[in-house]
Amino acid sequence: MTVCIDDPPTLRWTGTQVDIIDQTLLPGELKVVGLCSVDDVIDAISRLAIRGAPAIGACGAYGLVVALDEAAADTVTDAHQALDRAVNRIGNARPTAVNLSHAVNRVRDRAAAGATVAEVRALALAEADAVYHEDRAACDAIGRHGARELAAHRTLMTHCNAGRLATTGIGTALGVVYGKAREGQEVEVFAPETRPLLQGARLTAWELAAAGIPVTVIPDSSACGLLASGRI
């Protein structure tokens, strides 16, 4: 089964800004917004326009490149200072997302080797790209291995949203669902609504439906009963 999950991608570096799906508007409206300043990146992370630790980490990583472009530094020292400020500001936008602090520090550390302003930016962008693509590869691996391990199981239940909206790839928990679909295995998903922000009802249901995978939203309070029934 061909599973299309990247139209549009959850986040994308355009060369000058980070384009993201504004997840606060789903499922009612699919809108891509551009983040072209450090303030934009912080606002998007803080208000959950982009969410999910891997996706936040990648967004923050590219946010450091945005910070360099915004600073328009004339010297290497100024460029490094701009990165330091951005690491502190962006890294604190969502303190509980470990991927975020790891990614921004990783980008800054790689860029520290730059001998010119152009090299600082090039190294920062290369490391941000690495953060992005490593997560995509990890999601694909989870999908492949999960599909093999759960090949005999048709009905799955996930909680919250751990799919393409939470990562740069096909997701972690939902990556297994997409992996099964790609392998031609039958699969359906029960998605608890996940109060109070309804990530299951709003986001998991939206992305699975968009991919053509059967999904049923259930009240959080029914999850235990469903598990006890043996249907999962």
Rosetta silent file (secondary structure, phi, psi, omega in degrees, C-alpha in Angstrom):
SEQUENCE: MTVCIDDPPTLRWTGTQVDIIDQTLLPGELKVVGLCSVDDVIDAISRLAIRGAPAIGACGAYGLVVALDEAAADTVTDAHQALDRAVNRIGNARPTAVNLSHAVNRVRDRAAAGATVAEVRALALAEADAVYHEDRAACDAIGRHGARELAAHRTLMTHCNAGRLATTGIGTALGVVYGKAREGQEVEVFAPETRPLLQGARLTAWELAAAGIPVTVIPDSSACGLLASGRI
SCORE:     score description
SCORE:     0.000 S_00000001
   1 L     0.000  129.432  175.134    0.000    0.000    0.000 S_00000001
   2 L   -81.410  122.794 -178.521    1.330    3.433   -0.921 S_00000001
   3 L  -112.685  114.115  179.973    1.024    5.713    2.095 S_00000001
   4 L   -97.506  114.476 -178.034    1.300    9.438    1.372 S_00000001
   5 L  -125.793    2.734 -173.284    2.055   11.391    4.527 S_00000001
   6 L  -113.240   33.455 -177.306    4.190   14.332    3.356 S_00000001
   7 L  -129.220   93.242   -5.078    1.686   16.534    1.576 S_00000001
   8 L   -83.700  166.703  177.912    2.428   19.015    2.959 S_00000001
   9 L   -67.717  154.268  179.180    5.344   18.044    5.240 S_00000001
  10 L   -60.485  -42.026  171.756    5.025   18.763    8.953 S_00000001
  11 E  -147.624  152.190 -176.761    8.047   21.039    8.698 S_00000001
  12 E  -153.032  134.450  173.925   10.370   22.012    5.875 S_00000001
  13 E   -86.424  123.315 -175.337   13.406   24.248    5.524 S_00000001
  14 L   -92.994  -10.615 -173.263   12.889   26.453    2.477 S_00000001
  15 L   112.358  -24.887  179.345   16.345   28.003    2.411 S_00000001
  16 L  -132.799  -17.181 -177.563   15.259   31.142    4.247 S_00000001
  17 L  -155.067  170.112  176.196   12.600   30.034    6.732 S_00000001
  18 E  -103.356  119.369  174.504   10.952   27.052    8.395 S_00000001
  19 E   -93.460  131.499  179.724    7.535   26.158    7.000 S_00000001
  20 E  -133.746  156.151  167.578    5.305   24.231    9.400 S_00000001
  21 E   -78.910  127.284  176.396    1.744   22.975    9.582 S_00000001
  22 L   -77.043  100.458 -172.978   -0.041   25.021   12.244 S_00000001
  23 L   -74.588  -12.681  177.078   -1.356   22.142   14.326 S_00000001
  24 L   -69.373  -18.966 -176.492   -3.535   24.352   16.503 S_00000001
  25 L   -93.356  -14.207 -179.434   -5.898   24.701   13.520 S_00000001
  26 L   -74.570  148.678    1.969   -6.292   20.985   12.788 S_00000001
  27 L   -90.983    2.219 -174.421   -8.501   19.280   11.891 S_00000001
  28 L   -69.374  -34.142 -176.794  -10.654   22.195   10.789 S_00000001
  29 L  -142.842  131.175  174.335   -8.042   23.961    8.686 S_00000001
  30 L   -97.451  109.324 -176.132   -4.807   22.829    7.061 S_00000001
  31 L  -133.807  129.536  175.849   -2.539   25.851    7.018 S_00000001
  32 E   -97.924  129.136  179.301    1.202   26.118    6.427 S_00000001
  33 E  -120.075  149.163 -179.960    2.903   29.063    8.130 S_00000001
  34 E  -100.265  133.216  177.170    6.441   30.356    7.668 S_00000001
  35 E  -104.784  108.006 -173.190    8.769   30.983   10.603 S_00000001
  36 L  -119.094   12.451  175.791   11.237   33.652    9.537 S_00000001
  37 L  -147.707  163.045  176.849   12.442   35.018   12.889 S_00000001
  38 H   -61.295  -39.450  177.488   13.530   33.693   16.264 S_00000001
  39 H   -60.149  -39.100  178.394   10.348   35.139   17.744 S_00000001
  40 H   -62.481  -43.972 -178.941    8.312   33.166   15.184 S_00000001
  41 H   -63.515  -46.853 -179.978   10.084   29.922   16.121 S_00000001
  42 H   -61.676  -44.058 -179.448    9.604   30.500   19.851 S_00000001
  43 H   -62.617  -43.864 -178.243    5.948   31.410   19.392 S_00000001
  44 H   -63.330  -41.796  179.550    5.230   28.331   17.267 S_00000001
  45 H   -70.065  -42.914 -175.313    6.848   25.990   19.791 S_00000001
  46 H   -66.416  -37.306 -177.072    5.312   27.683   22.821 S_00000001
  47 L   -95.992    9.841  175.708    1.733   27.660   21.539 S_00000001
  48 L    67.534   25.512  170.759    2.007   24.106   20.153 S_00000001
  49 L   -64.689  -32.925  167.916    1.682   25.141   16.527 S_00000001
  50 L  -125.554  137.102 -174.223    4.446   22.596   16.181 S_00000001
  51 L  -150.782  173.800 -171.678    4.700   19.831   18.777 S_00000001
  52 L    91.362  122.498 -171.848    6.168   16.412   19.375 S_00000001
  53 H   -53.214  -47.268 -179.693    9.721   16.270   20.677 S_00000001
  54 H   -62.389  -42.257  179.832   11.430   15.213   17.415 S_00000001
  55 H   -66.425  -39.974  177.663    9.604   17.838   15.342 S_00000001
  56 H   -62.662  -42.115  179.412   10.299   20.515   17.946 S_00000001
  57 H   -60.025  -45.730  179.489   13.974   19.568   17.965 S_00000001
  58 H   -65.623  -40.065  178.310   14.263   19.904   14.198 S_00000001
  59 H   -61.830  -44.518  178.237   12.354   23.178   14.232 S_00000001
  60 H   -64.033  -37.788  178.944   14.661   24.550   16.903 S_00000001
  61 H   -60.906  -48.168  176.886   17.731   23.385   14.981 S_00000001
  62 H   -68.284  -25.789  177.103   16.652   25.292   11.877 S_00000001
  63 H   -60.558  -28.928  177.423   15.690   28.159   14.164 S_00000001
  64 H   -70.694  -32.921  174.591   19.371   28.719   14.819 S_00000001
  65 H   -68.101  -40.530  174.832   19.970   29.212   11.106 S_00000001
  66 H   -57.933  -41.390 -179.642   17.090   31.676   11.118 S_00000001
  67 H   -61.689  -40.561  178.254   18.797   33.429   14.037 S_00000001
  68 H   -64.959  -42.789  179.657   22.015   33.813   12.054 S_00000001
  69 H   -65.561  -37.840 -178.969   20.169   35.229    9.064 S_00000001
  70 H   -68.554  -36.843 -177.827   18.216   37.577   11.287 S_00000001
  71 H   -72.325  -30.950 -178.148   21.351   38.817   13.063 S_00000001
  72 L    48.873   51.734 -174.713   23.202   39.529    9.775 S_00000001
  73 L   -65.640  144.683  177.543   26.465   39.388   11.705 S_00000001
  74 L   -94.378  -21.315 -178.095   29.561   41.097   10.307 S_00000001
  75 L  -128.857  160.648  177.909   32.075   39.102   12.353 S_00000001
  76 H   -62.325  -39.328  178.822   32.460   35.508   13.521 S_00000001
  77 H   -59.469  -44.906  178.477   32.260   36.694   17.109 S_00000001
  78 H   -63.437  -38.159  179.176   28.925   38.368   16.440 S_00000001
  79 H   -63.927  -44.434  179.357   27.645   35.232   14.719 S_00000001
  80 H   -65.707  -37.004  177.458   28.575   33.033   17.685 S_00000001
  81 H   -65.592  -37.978  177.033   26.965   35.487   20.077 S_00000001
  82 H   -63.129  -40.241  177.597   23.781   35.408   17.995 S_00000001
  83 H   -64.537  -42.931  179.621   23.801   31.610   18.231 S_00000001
  84 H   -59.548  -44.613  179.387   24.316   31.715   21.992 S_00000001
  85 H   -63.053  -42.663 -177.972   21.364   34.039   22.433 S_00000001
  86 H   -67.403  -37.536  177.856   19.182   31.901   20.184 S_00000001
  87 H   -59.131  -45.570 -179.728   20.145   28.681   21.982 S_00000001
  88 H   -65.881  -43.568 -176.838   19.021   30.165   25.291 S_00000001
  89 H   -72.438  -50.526 -178.174   15.804   31.632   23.937 S_00000001
  90 H   -69.275  -39.275 -179.238   14.691   28.786   21.687 S_00000001
  91 H   -61.986  -25.310  179.414   15.881   26.117   24.106 S_00000001
  92 L   -94.148    1.742 -179.406   13.599   27.522   26.806 S_00000001
  93 L   -67.477  -29.202  178.216   10.534   27.689   24.566 S_00000001
  94 L  -149.277   80.265 -172.730    9.576   24.141   25.641 S_00000001
  95 L   -59.029  -25.140 -177.115   11.851   23.040   28.516 S_00000001
  96 L   -80.891  -10.520  179.761   10.257   19.579   28.783 S_00000001
  97 L   -89.375   97.885 -175.554   11.161   18.638   25.191 S_00000001
  98 H   -59.619  -36.601 -179.598   14.616   17.092   25.593 S_00000001
  99 H   -57.836  -31.737 -175.934   15.107   16.934   21.824 S_00000001
 100 H   -67.058  -53.805 -179.035   14.917   20.724   21.654 S_00000001
 101 H   -63.496  -37.607  178.394   17.796   21.529   23.994 S_00000001
 102 H   -62.943  -45.103 -175.557   19.848   18.697   22.498 S_00000001
 103 H   -67.342  -45.906 -176.822   19.297   19.897   18.933 S_00000001
 104 H   -67.914  -37.374  176.851   20.050   23.588   19.476 S_00000001
 105 H   -67.438  -37.431  178.432   23.191   22.826   21.464 S_00000001
 106 H   -62.751  -44.230  179.454   24.288   20.352   18.820 S_00000001
 107 H   -64.757  -45.046  179.403   23.902   22.931   16.051 S_00000001
 108 H   -61.128  -43.371 -177.913   25.772   25.591   18.032 S_00000001
 109 H   -63.865  -38.890  178.657   28.615   23.210   18.850 S_00000001
 110 H   -67.916  -40.714 -177.800   29.022   22.233   15.197 S_00000001
 111 H   -69.426  -18.311 -178.371   28.931   25.857   14.047 S_00000001
 112 L   -61.423  -20.437 -178.982   31.662   26.767   16.547 S_00000001
 113 L   -81.243   -7.192 -177.947   34.241   25.418   14.078 S_00000001
 114 L   -68.347  132.422 -178.923   33.364   28.050   11.485 S_00000001
 115 L   -94.983  -14.225  176.258   36.197   30.454   10.697 S_00000001
 116 L  -132.894  166.747  178.831   34.007   32.914    8.792 S_00000001
 117 H   -60.857  -40.622  179.841   30.405   34.042    9.096 S_00000001
 118 H   -63.867  -39.929  178.995   29.555   32.060    5.967 S_00000001
 119 H   -67.464  -38.034  177.608   31.170   28.932    7.397 S_00000001
 120 H   -58.531  -46.666 -179.811   29.297   29.346   10.677 S_00000001
 121 H   -66.036  -43.398 -178.632   26.011   29.422    8.789 S_00000001
 122 H   -62.150  -41.564  179.167   26.939   26.542    6.511 S_00000001
 123 H   -68.846  -39.491  178.214   27.925   24.338    9.449 S_00000001
 124 H   -62.294  -43.799  179.985   24.798   25.296   11.391 S_00000001
 125 H   -66.483  -40.595  179.596   22.600   24.428    8.416 S_00000001
 126 H   -61.729  -39.376 -179.526   24.417   21.144    7.805 S_00000001
 127 H   -73.327  -36.821  175.477   23.861   20.089   11.410 S_00000001
 128 H   -62.478  -42.103  176.021   20.210   21.139   11.351 S_00000001
 129 H   -60.255  -39.193  179.880   19.772   19.056    8.199 S_00000001
 130 H   -64.282  -42.394  176.935   21.421   16.135    9.994 S_00000001
 131 H   -58.078  -45.194 -178.977   18.986   16.440   12.914 S_00000001
 132 H   -61.696  -52.576 -173.670   16.098   16.430   10.442 S_00000001
 133 H   -73.581  -30.928  176.195   17.245   13.472    8.356 S_00000001
 134 H   -64.186  -38.395  177.930   18.378   11.359   11.300 S_00000001
 135 H   -67.467  -41.349  177.169   14.891   11.551   12.757 S_00000001
 136 H   -58.630  -43.937 -179.575   13.349   10.584    9.428 S_00000001
 137 H   -65.878  -39.588  178.860   15.637    7.569    9.228 S_00000001
 138 H   -63.934  -41.270  178.331   14.851    6.567   12.816 S_00000001
 139 H   -62.513  -43.018  178.736   11.120    6.764   12.104 S_00000001
 140 H   -61.609  -40.908  179.615   11.507    4.572    9.025 S_00000001
 141 H   -64.836  -42.673  176.776   13.464    2.019   11.057 S_00000001
 142 H   -59.824  -42.662  179.672   10.803    1.970   13.766 S_00000001
 143 H   -62.383  -44.272 -178.865    8.164    1.456   11.097 S_00000001
 144 H   -65.388  -49.736 -177.541   10.008   -1.442    9.469 S_00000001
 145 H   -67.525  -40.797  179.409   10.841   -3.254   12.695 S_00000001
 146 H   -63.768  -39.580  178.580    7.447   -2.600   14.240 S_00000001
 147 H   -62.750  -37.789  178.889    5.640   -3.905   11.171 S_00000001
 148 H   -68.831  -44.364 -176.666    7.633   -7.117   11.385 S_00000001
 149 H   -68.957  -31.604 -176.047    7.061   -7.576   15.128 S_00000001
 150 L  -109.375   24.494 -176.669    3.329   -6.834   14.906 S_00000001
 151 L   -58.206  -31.316 -176.718    2.648   -8.525   11.577 S_00000001
 152 L   -84.896   -1.711 -174.375    0.066  -10.837   13.156 S_00000001
 153 L  -113.205  122.542 -177.342   -1.877   -7.986   14.752 S_00000001
 154 L   -90.277  -36.202 -172.001   -4.430   -6.023   12.761 S_00000001
 155 E  -109.106  125.004 -177.371   -5.894   -3.703   15.402 S_00000001
 156 E  -125.311  159.486  173.800   -3.697   -1.298   17.350 S_00000001
 157 E  -130.118  131.939  174.511   -4.255    1.520   19.829 S_00000001
 158 L  -120.774  160.054  179.257   -2.038    4.561   20.235 S_00000001
 159 L  -120.681  149.947 -177.575   -2.315    7.430   22.708 S_00000001
 160 L    60.335 -142.421  176.913   -1.780   11.154   22.103 S_00000001
 161 L  -136.093  115.153  179.029   -0.080   11.785   18.744 S_00000001
 162 L  -130.049   48.058 -177.841    3.201   10.132   17.846 S_00000001
 163 L  -115.121 -147.647 -176.228    2.921   10.217   14.078 S_00000001
 164 H   -68.204  -24.148  178.228    4.125   12.365   11.233 S_00000001
 165 H   -73.866  -15.496 -177.990    2.833   15.499   12.950 S_00000001
 166 H  -103.867   -3.721 -174.528    5.173   14.846   15.885 S_00000001
 167 L  -139.471 -176.413  173.862    8.316   14.008   13.904 S_00000001
 168 L   -94.273   -3.985 -177.542   10.106   14.779   10.652 S_00000001
 169 L  -125.031 -135.970 -176.636    9.175   11.362    9.252 S_00000001
 170 L   -88.148   -3.706  177.370    6.392    8.791    9.596 S_00000001
 171 L   103.563  175.932  179.812    6.371    8.904   13.368 S_00000001
 172 L   -98.964  -81.079  177.570    7.254    6.576   16.209 S_00000001
 173 H   -60.808  -46.646  177.849    4.158    4.740   17.467 S_00000001
 174 H   -72.951  -18.661  174.385    2.218    5.651   14.339 S_00000001
 175 H   -59.474  -34.348  176.527    5.331    4.866   12.340 S_00000001
 176 H   -65.595  -40.501  177.966    4.561    1.215   13.084 S_00000001
 177 H   -61.636  -48.546  178.958    1.049    1.721   11.705 S_00000001
 178 H   -64.573  -35.862  177.615    2.412    3.314    8.534 S_00000001
 179 H   -61.816  -42.094  177.211    5.054    0.586    8.331 S_00000001
 180 H   -63.145  -43.027  179.803    2.351   -2.089    8.380 S_00000001
 181 H   -63.154  -40.830  179.238    0.396   -0.254    5.694 S_00000001
 182 H   -63.529  -31.033  179.931    3.488    0.043    3.509 S_00000001
 183 L   -83.445    1.210  179.649    4.027   -3.705    3.816 S_00000001
 184 L    81.545   12.787  179.141    0.494   -4.359    2.647 S_00000001
 185 L   -82.932  143.071  174.298   -0.673   -5.527    6.071 S_00000001
 186 L   -70.590  137.771 -178.972   -4.219   -4.790    7.160 S_00000001
 187 L  -153.575  140.880  171.122   -4.289   -2.314   10.033 S_00000001
 188 E  -138.903  156.130 -172.337   -6.808   -0.195   11.898 S_00000001
 189 E  -128.597  135.984  166.395   -6.284    2.117   14.847 S_00000001
 190 E  -100.540  127.241 -175.792   -8.249    3.080   17.945 S_00000001
 191 E  -119.985  105.401  172.981   -7.204    6.554   19.063 S_00000001
 192 E   -57.966  144.506 -172.894   -8.128    7.785   22.557 S_00000001
 193 L   -61.288  -31.646  177.329   -9.111   11.437   22.364 S_00000001
 194 L    66.806   69.694  175.299   -6.270   12.499   24.730 S_00000001
 195 L   -73.178  154.636    6.674   -7.738   15.271   26.818 S_00000001
 196 L   -90.887  -12.314 -174.517   -7.382   18.144   27.458 S_00000001
 197 L   -92.062   -5.764  173.204   -5.732   19.104   24.146 S_00000001
 198 L    60.013   41.742  178.382   -7.280   16.249   22.146 S_00000001
 199 H   -62.541  -33.503  177.957   -4.137   15.286   20.278 S_00000001
 200 H   -70.013  -48.911 -177.463   -5.674   11.897   19.554 S_00000001
 201 H   -69.070  -38.647 -176.009   -9.027   13.193   18.366 S_00000001
 202 H   -86.671  -44.653 -167.752   -7.643   16.174   16.455 S_00000001
 203 H  -100.857  -52.069  179.491   -4.239   15.076   15.185 S_00000001
 204 H   -60.783  -46.621 -179.962   -3.918   11.293   15.139 S_00000001
 205 H   -62.187  -39.802 -179.243   -7.352   10.877   13.608 S_00000001
 206 H   -63.840  -49.597 -174.776   -6.640   13.596   11.046 S_00000001
 207 H   -71.847  -34.869  177.254   -3.335   12.222    9.817 S_00000001
 208 H   -67.306  -42.690  177.880   -4.472    8.596    9.702 S_00000001
 209 H   -61.757  -39.785  179.303   -7.629    9.526    7.809 S_00000001
 210 H   -64.049  -29.555  179.517   -5.532   11.588    5.395 S_00000001
 211 L   -87.941   -1.881  178.526   -3.352    8.525    4.801 S_00000001
 212 L    79.455   23.118  179.926   -6.378    6.320    4.180 S_00000001
 213 L  -102.992  127.986 -178.625   -5.922    4.211    7.323 S_00000001
 214 L   -59.570  132.055 -179.127   -9.091    3.288    9.267 S_00000001
 215 E  -142.189  139.297  176.948   -9.215    5.071   12.635 S_00000001
 216 E  -123.903  123.149  177.312  -11.796    5.208   15.409 S_00000001
 217 E   -84.395  133.098 -179.979  -11.652    7.910   18.081 S_00000001
 218 E  -126.284  155.969  174.122  -12.636    6.684   21.551 S_00000001
 219 L   -63.675  146.864  177.315  -13.069    8.421   24.921 S_00000001
 220 H   -54.849  -37.966 -174.934   -9.973    8.234   27.112 S_00000001
 221 H   -68.054  -12.654 -178.752  -12.059    6.492   29.761 S_00000001
 222 H   -97.053   -2.804 -175.204  -12.773    3.558   27.441 S_00000001
 223 H   -62.247  -45.448 -178.721   -9.159    2.664   26.693 S_00000001
 224 H   -62.860  -41.865  178.731   -8.766    0.224   29.582 S_00000001
 225 H   -63.348  -37.919  179.285  -12.013   -1.536   28.719 S_00000001
 226 H   -66.410  -42.087  177.600  -10.948   -1.876   25.102 S_00000001
 227 H   -62.706  -43.186 -178.550   -7.617   -3.385   26.130 S_00000001
 228 H   -65.477  -24.067 -177.615   -9.369   -5.769   28.532 S_00000001
 229 L   -73.092  -16.401 -179.080  -11.685   -6.894   25.746 S_00000001
 230 L    84.004    6.682 -178.459   -8.799   -8.443   23.860 S_00000001
 231 L   -78.601  -19.510 -178.201   -9.558   -6.538   20.645 S_00000001
 232 L   -95.062    0.000    0.000   -6.205   -4.781   20.679 S_00000001
